[in-house]
Structures are given as structure tokens and as C-alpha cells.
């Protein structure tokens, strides 16, 4: 994999990518979780996660992959823009989404006719918000993702993310398949929040993994999960097409 730094819209982003030569038709874009926005009651000086799970998942993917770092993470920080609000109250704000979208557009190659956004935890939140902002998105895969930030902050007693966008209130692109991966034993983002999102949004398939939680066992099982996801994305696109309105729930053991 190669590492580079690219400009988004107002922020720079670390990019780690692996592209075939020539590039394949589909690009898988991986987006990381929130990392360490807080240390106790204080905003952290550096929100970068110690164990970036989405990066590990990207490394296991045999498709063309681009791991897009979030604004101000991984030491890519412009002091004039990287105020702690960018990884706390504004972590899913319009300015963050716009910069991520610009970075994705600059990373893709002309051969990439389709993009699949794959986000873990808070990265899944961003993936859901990005689906209508990036051209040629064929699918979204959210993993243990918080897709109703108001319900999530209320559940845990956190401060409201007052300047962030909430996916459950955002308009979905009608022709984009969204596979929502949930661990049955996830206590950080409980299945109840995920089910509420799936029940209110068209074109969402919620896939529950019986023995998983927020961290276990995504990395271990990712090589076997990926082919199933690809098959479901292909099947949903062929069978339902634009304007599909149903959401589905299935369980994998």
C-alpha cells in the first residue's frame, strides 16, 4: 500500500491506497472511526486512534482500496483549522463531510466507475452522510455505525453533537444500496439504534452478526464477510434498481 497526503476542501487528508494496474472498475473507500476525541472530560490534543480497525480491514480487501483519513487525524493538522471541535461537536459536520467528499473524488481514477463507501463506527456515520455527496456511489457498508447521533448521545449521557449532521435525518440517495452491519452484543452502538435507522430509511439491509460486538470480531472475519457483501450489493442492484423502498433484516452466525 502507498501513503500520500491530499487536499480535501479546507483540510488535508492522509490517504493509504492500493490500486491494481490498470485500476479495477470498483474502488472500496474505507473510513475510520472517531478514535480518541476526548480524554476524560477534555478534548484530546490528537484524536488519532491507537488501533485503526478500518485500516486493518482495508488491508484485508483484495479490491482497489483507498483509506481516507479524517480531517486533523494522523498528524495531518493545519493549526489554523484543526480546532478540537472538528473531532468533537463538529465531527460529522458539513465542513467535514465536504472535505472528505473532495478527497475521495481526488483519489479515484477514471477507471473507477463505481465506489463503495465502507465505514467503521463513526466512519460509518460519515459514509452514510457521504453517499449523496460523492459521484458514482454504488453502495454503502456501515460497520457498528452510529446512524442516529441524537439517540446515541442521549443513551450514553454525552453532550449533543450540536454542529454535526445526523444520518437518520439525511436524505438517502434512492439508487444506493446500504448494508448495515451490526454486532448483537455491541454496547457502544446498540442494535436498537441500528434497527431504528433501518426501519426509517429505504434501501437499507441490516445484517446482524450473532457473536460480534463493537470491536470483535470484524477483523478476524472480514475476509469471509467481504464476498458475502459483494454478492448482496450486486444482487440488490440488479433486483431492485432505483427507488427501492424496503429495508431488510438478516442474521449471520
C-alpha positions as a Markdown table, in Angstrom:
| # | Residue | x | y | z |
|---|---|---|---|---|
| 1 | Unk | 0.0 | 0.0 | 0.0 |
| 2 | Unk | 1.2 | 3.5 | -0.7 |
| 3 | Unk | 0.7 | 6.5 | 1.6 |
| 4 | Unk | 0.2 | 10.1 | 0.5 |
| 5 | Unk | -1.4 | 13.3 | 1.6 |
| 6 | Unk | -4.0 | 15.1 | -0.4 |
| 7 | Unk | -6.1 | 18.2 | -0.1 |
| 8 | Unk | -9.8 | 17.9 | 0.5 |
| 9 | Unk | -11.9 | 21.1 | 0.9 |
| 10 | Unk | -10.3 | 23.1 | 3.6 |
| 11 | Unk | -8.5 | 20.2 | 5.2 |
| 12 | Unk | -5.7 | 17.8 | 4.2 |
| 13 | Unk | -6.1 | 14.1 | 4.4 |
| 14 | Unk | -3.8 | 11.1 | 4.9 |
| 15 | Unk | -4.6 | 8.5 | 2.2 |
| 16 | Unk | -3.3 | 4.9 | 2.2 |
| 17 | Unk | -4.2 | 3.2 | -1.1 |
| 18 | Unk | -3.6 | 0.0 | -3.1 |
| 19 | Unk | -4.6 | 0.1 | -6.7 |
| 20 | Unk | -4.2 | -2.5 | -9.4 |
| 21 | Unk | -2.6 | -1.7 | -12.7 |
| 22 | Unk | -4.7 | -0.9 | -14.5 |
| 23 | Unk | -7.2 | 0.1 | -11.8 |
| 24 | Unk | -10.3 | -2.1 | -11.3 |
| 25 | Unk | -13.8 | -0.9 | -12.0 |
| 26 | Unk | -14.8 | -0.6 | -8.3 |
| 27 | Unk | -13.0 | 1.4 | -5.6 |
| 28 | Unk | -13.6 | 0.5 | -2.0 |
| 29 | Unk | -13.2 | 3.6 | 0.2 |
| 30 | Unk | -12.6 | 2.9 | 3.9 |
| 31 | Unk | -13.3 | 5.5 | 6.6 |
| 32 | Unk | -12.1 | 5.2 | 10.2 |
| 33 | Unk | -14.0 | 5.6 | 13.5 |
| 34 | Unk | -13.8 | 8.6 | 15.8 |
| 35 | Unk | -10.7 | 7.4 | 17.6 |
| 36 | Unk | -10.0 | 9.5 | 20.8 |
| 37 | Unk | -12.0 | 12.7 | 20.6 |
| 38 | Unk | -12.0 | 13.0 | 24.4 |
| 39 | Unk | -9.6 | 12.2 | 27.2 |
| 40 | Unk | -11.8 | 12.2 | 30.3 |
| 41 | Unk | -13.7 | 15.5 | 30.2 |
| 42 | Unk | -11.2 | 17.3 | 28.0 |
| 43 | Unk | -10.9 | 17.2 | 24.2 |
| 44 | Unk | -7.8 | 15.3 | 23.2 |
| 45 | Unk | -4.9 | 17.1 | 21.5 |
| 46 | Unk | -4.7 | 14.3 | 18.9 |
| 47 | Unk | -7.8 | 12.2 | 18.1 |
| 48 | Unk | -6.0 | 9.6 | 16.1 |
| 49 | Unk | -7.0 | 6.0 | 17.1 |
| 50 | Unk | -4.3 | 3.8 | 18.6 |
| 51 | Unk | -5.6 | 0.7 | 16.7 |
| 52 | Unk | -7.3 | 1.8 | 13.5 |
| 53 | Unk | -9.6 | -1.0 | 12.7 |
| 54 | Unk | -10.8 | 0.3 | 9.3 |
| 55 | Unk | -7.2 | 0.4 | 8.1 |
| 56 | Unk | -6.8 | -3.3 | 9.1 |
| 57 | Unk | -10.0 | -4.1 | 7.2 |
| 58 | Unk | -8.7 | -2.3 | 4.1 |
| 59 | Unk | -5.5 | -4.3 | 4.3 |
| 60 | Unk | -7.6 | -7.5 | 4.0 |
| 61 | Unk | -9.5 | -6.3 | 1.0 |
| 62 | Unk | -8.4 | -7.6 | -2.4 |
| 63 | Unk | -10.3 | -4.9 | -4.3 |
| 64 | Unk | -8.8 | -1.5 | -5.2 |
| 65 | Unk | -8.8 | 0.3 | -1.8 |
| 66 | Unk | -8.3 | 3.8 | -0.6 |
| 67 | Unk | -8.3 | 4.5 | 3.2 |
| 68 | Unk | -9.2 | 8.2 | 3.6 |
| 69 | Unk | -8.0 | 9.8 | 6.9 |
| 70 | Unk | -10.4 | 12.2 | 8.6 |
| 71 | Unk | -9.6 | 15.9 | 8.9 |
| 72 | Unk | -6.9 | 16.5 | 11.6 |
| 73 | Unk | -6.2 | 12.8 | 12.2 |
| 74 | Unk | -2.8 | 11.1 | 11.7 |
| 75 | Unk | -0.8 | 14.2 | 12.3 |
| 76 | Unk | -2.2 | 15.9 | 9.2 |
| 77 | Unk | -3.2 | 19.1 | 11.1 |
| 78 | Unk | -3.3 | 22.7 | 10.0 |
| 79 | Unk | -3.2 | 24.6 | 13.2 |
| 80 | Unk | -5.4 | 27.3 | 11.8 |
| 81 | Unk | -8.3 | 24.8 | 11.0 |
| 82 | Unk | -7.7 | 21.9 | 13.4 |
| 83 | Unk | -9.6 | 23.2 | 16.4 |
| 84 | Unk | -10.8 | 20.4 | 18.8 |
| 85 | Unk | -14.4 | 21.0 | 17.7 |
| 86 | Unk | -13.5 | 19.2 | 14.4 |
| 87 | Unk | -13.2 | 15.9 | 16.2 |
| 88 | Unk | -15.8 | 16.6 | 18.9 |
| 89 | Unk | -19.0 | 18.6 | 18.3 |
| 90 | Unk | -18.3 | 19.1 | 14.6 |
| 91 | Unk | -17.0 | 15.6 | 13.8 |
| 92 | Unk | -19.9 | 14.9 | 11.3 |
| 93 | Unk | -20.4 | 18.5 | 10.3 |
| 94 | Unk | -21.0 | 19.7 | 6.7 |
| 95 | Unk | -17.4 | 21.0 | 6.5 |
| 96 | Unk | -16.0 | 17.6 | 7.5 |
| 97 | Unk | -18.3 | 15.8 | 5.0 |
| 98 | Unk | -17.4 | 18.3 | 2.2 |
| 99 | Unk | -13.7 | 17.8 | 2.7 |
| 100 | Unk | -14.0 | 14.0 | 2.8 |
| 101 | Unk | -16.0 | 14.1 | -0.4 |
| 102 | Unk | -13.5 | 16.2 | -2.2 |
| 103 | Unk | -10.7 | 13.9 | -1.0 |
| 104 | Unk | -12.5 | 10.9 | -2.3 |
| 105 | Unk | -13.1 | 12.5 | -5.7 |
| 106 | Unk | -9.4 | 13.3 | -6.0 |
| 107 | Unk | -8.2 | 9.8 | -5.1 |
| 108 | Unk | -10.4 | 7.9 | -7.5 |
| 109 | Unk | -9.1 | 7.1 | -11.0 |
| 110 | Unk | -11.1 | 7.5 | -14.3 |
| 111 | Unk | -11.4 | 3.7 | -14.4 |
| 112 | Unk | -13.3 | 3.6 | -11.1 |
| 113 | Unk | -16.8 | 3.6 | -12.4 |
| 114 | Unk | -18.3 | 2.6 | -9.0 |
| 115 | Unk | -17.4 | 3.5 | -5.4 |
| 116 | Unk | -18.3 | 1.5 | -2.3 |
| 117 | Unk | -18.0 | 3.5 | 0.9 |
| 118 | Unk | -17.1 | 1.3 | 3.9 |
| 119 | Unk | -17.1 | 3.0 | 7.3 |
| 120 | Unk | -16.4 | 1.6 | 10.8 |
| 121 | Unk | -18.2 | 3.1 | 13.8 |
| 122 | Unk | -18.1 | 6.9 | 13.3 |
| 123 | Unk | -16.6 | 6.3 | 9.9 |
| 124 | Unk | -19.9 | 4.6 | 9.1 |
| 125 | Unk | -21.7 | 7.7 | 10.2 |
| 126 | Unk | -19.7 | 9.7 | 7.7 |
| 127 | Unk | -20.1 | 7.1 | 5.0 |
| 128 | Unk | -23.9 | 7.4 | 5.3 |
| 129 | Unk | -23.6 | 11.2 | 5.0 |
| 130 | Unk | -21.2 | 11.0 | 2.1 |
| 131 | Unk | -23.3 | 8.7 | -0.1 |
| 132 | Unk | -25.2 | 11.6 | -1.7 |
| 133 | Unk | -22.1 | 13.8 | -1.9 |
| 134 | Unk | -19.8 | 11.6 | -3.9 |
| 135 | Unk | -20.4 | 10.7 | -7.5 |
| 136 | Unk | -21.0 | 7.1 | -8.6 |
| 137 | Unk | -21.5 | 5.6 | -5.2 |
| 138 | Unk | -22.8 | 2.1 | -5.8 |
| 139 | Unk | -23.1 | 1.0 | -2.1 |
| 140 | Unk | -22.5 | 1.9 | 1.5 |
| 141 | Unk | -21.3 | -0.6 | 4.1 |
| 142 | Unk | -21.6 | 0.7 | 7.7 |
| 143 | Unk | -20.0 | -1.4 | 10.4 |
| 144 | Unk | -21.1 | -0.9 | 14.0 |
| 145 | Unk | -22.0 | 2.6 | 13.0 |
| 146 | Unk | -23.9 | 5.3 | 14.9 |
| 147 | Unk | -26.6 | 6.4 | 12.4 |
| 148 | Unk | -28.7 | 8.3 | 14.9 |
| 149 | Unk | -26.4 | 10.6 | 16.8 |
| 150 | Unk | -29.2 | 12.2 | 18.9 |
| 151 | Unk | -30.4 | 8.8 | 20.2 |
| 152 | Unk | -26.7 | 7.7 | 20.8 |
| 153 | Unk | -25.7 | 10.8 | 22.8 |
| 154 | Unk | -29.0 | 10.6 | 24.8 |
| 155 | Unk | -28.4 | 6.9 | 25.5 |
| 156 | Unk | -24.9 | 7.4 | 26.9 |
| 157 | Unk | -25.5 | 10.8 | 28.5 |
| 158 | Unk | -23.0 | 12.5 | 26.2 |
| 159 | Unk | -23.1 | 16.2 | 25.2 |
| 160 | Unk | -25.2 | 16.6 | 22.0 |
| 161 | Unk | -23.1 | 16.8 | 18.8 |
| 162 | Unk | -24.7 | 20.2 | 18.2 |
| 163 | Unk | -23.0 | 21.1 | 14.9 |
| 164 | Unk | -23.0 | 17.6 | 13.3 |
| 165 | Unk | -25.3 | 16.1 | 10.7 |
| 166 | Unk | -27.5 | 13.2 | 11.7 |
| 167 | Unk | -27.8 | 10.4 | 9.2 |
| 168 | Unk | -31.3 | 9.4 | 10.3 |
| 169 | Unk | -32.4 | 12.9 | 9.2 |
| 170 | Unk | -30.4 | 13.0 | 6.0 |
| 171 | Unk | -31.9 | 12.2 | 2.6 |
| 172 | Unk | -30.7 | 8.9 | 1.1 |
| 173 | Unk | -29.7 | 8.6 | -2.5 |
| 174 | Unk | -32.5 | 6.4 | -3.9 |
| 175 | Unk | -30.3 | 4.2 | -6.0 |
| 176 | Unk | -27.6 | 3.4 | -3.4 |
| 177 | Unk | -27.6 | 0.1 | -1.5 |
| 178 | Unk | -26.8 | 0.4 | 2.2 |
| 179 | Unk | -25.7 | -2.7 | 4.1 |
| 180 | Unk | -25.7 | -2.0 | 7.8 |
| 181 | Unk | -23.6 | -4.5 | 9.7 |
| 182 | Unk | -24.4 | -4.8 | 13.4 |
| 183 | Unk | -22.9 | -6.9 | 16.3 |
| 184 | Unk | -25.6 | -8.3 | 18.5 |
| 185 | Unk | -23.5 | -7.7 | 21.6 |
| 186 | Unk | -22.5 | -4.1 | 20.7 |
| 187 | Unk | -23.0 | -1.9 | 23.8 |
| 188 | Unk | -21.4 | 1.2 | 22.3 |
| 189 | Unk | -23.9 | 1.4 | 19.4 |
| 190 | Unk | -26.7 | -1.0 | 20.5 |
| 191 | Unk | -28.6 | -2.8 | 17.8 |
| 192 | Unk | -31.8 | -0.9 | 18.8 |
| 193 | Unk | -30.3 | 2.3 | 17.3 |
| 194 | Unk | -29.4 | 0.4 | 14.1 |
| 195 | Unk | -32.8 | -1.1 | 13.8 |
| 196 | Unk | -34.5 | 2.2 | 14.2 |
| 197 | Unk | -32.4 | 3.6 | 11.4 |
| 198 | Unk | -33.1 | 0.6 | 9.1 |
| 199 | Unk | -36.9 | 0.9 | 9.9 |
| 200 | Unk | -37.0 | 4.6 | 8.8 |
| 201 | Unk | -34.7 | 4.5 | 5.7 |
| 202 | Unk | -35.4 | 3.0 | 2.3 |
| 203 | Unk | -33.0 | 0.6 | 0.7 |
| 204 | Unk | -31.2 | -0.5 | 3.9 |
| 205 | Unk | -30.4 | -4.1 | 4.7 |
| 206 | Unk | -29.5 | -4.6 | 8.4 |
| 207 | Unk | -27.2 | -7.7 | 8.8 |
| 208 | Unk | -26.8 | -8.8 | 12.4 |
| 209 | Unk | -23.8 | -10.8 | 13.5 |
| 210 | Unk | -24.8 | -13.0 | 16.4 |
| 211 | Unk | -21.4 | -13.3 | 18.2 |
| 212 | Unk | -20.0 | -9.8 | 17.4 |
| 213 | Unk | -19.7 | -6.7 | 19.5 |
| 214 | Unk | -18.3 | -3.2 | 18.6 |
| 215 | Unk | -14.8 | -4.5 | 18.1 |
| 216 | Unk | -14.9 | -8.3 | 18.0 |
| 217 | Unk | -14.8 | -10.0 | 15.5 |
| 218 | Unk | -14.8 | -7.7 | 12.5 |
| 219 | Unk | -11.1 | -8.0 | 11.6 |
| 220 | Unk | -10.9 | -11.8 | 12.1 |
| 221 | Unk | -14.0 | -12.5 | 9.9 |
| 222 | Unk | -13.6 | -9.7 | 7.3 |
| 223 | Unk | -12.1 | -12.0 | 4.6 |
| 224 | Unk | -15.1 | -14.2 | 4.8 |
| 225 | Unk | -17.6 | -11.3 | 5.2 |
| 226 | Unk | -16.4 | -9.4 | 2.1 |
| 227 | Unk | -17.5 | -11.9 | -0.6 |
| 228 | Unk | -21.0 | -12.0 | 1.0 |
| 229 | Unk | -21.2 | -8.2 | 1.0 |
| 230 | Unk | -20.2 | -8.0 | -2.6 |
| 231 | Unk | -22.8 | -10.6 | -3.6 |
| 232 | Unk | -25.5 | -8.7 | -1.7 |
| 233 | Unk | -24.6 | -5.4 | -3.3 |
| 234 | Unk | -24.7 | -7.0 | -6.7 |
| 235 | Unk | -28.0 | -8.7 | -6.1 |
| 236 | Unk | -29.7 | -5.7 | -4.6 |
| 237 | Unk | -28.6 | -3.5 | -7.5 |
| 238 | Unk | -29.9 | -6.0 | -10.1 |
| 239 | Unk | -33.2 | -6.9 | -8.4 |
| 240 | Unk | -34.4 | -3.6 | -7.1 |
| 241 | Unk | -32.9 | -0.8 | -9.0 |
| 242 | Unk | -33.6 | 2.9 | -8.3 |
| 243 | Unk | -36.4 | 3.8 | -5.9 |
| 244 | Unk | -36.4 | 0.7 | -3.8 |
| 245 | Unk | -38.3 | 1.2 | -0.6 |
| 246 | Unk | -37.9 | -1.8 | 1.6 |
| 247 | Unk | -35.4 | -2.5 | 4.4 |
| 248 | Unk | -34.5 | -6.0 | 5.4 |
| 249 | Unk | -33.1 | -7.7 | 8.5 |
| 250 | Unk | -31.0 | -10.8 | 8.4 |
| 251 | Unk | -28.7 | -12.6 | 10.9 |
| 252 | Unk | -25.4 | -14.2 | 10.3 |
| 253 | Unk | -24.0 | -16.7 | 12.8 |
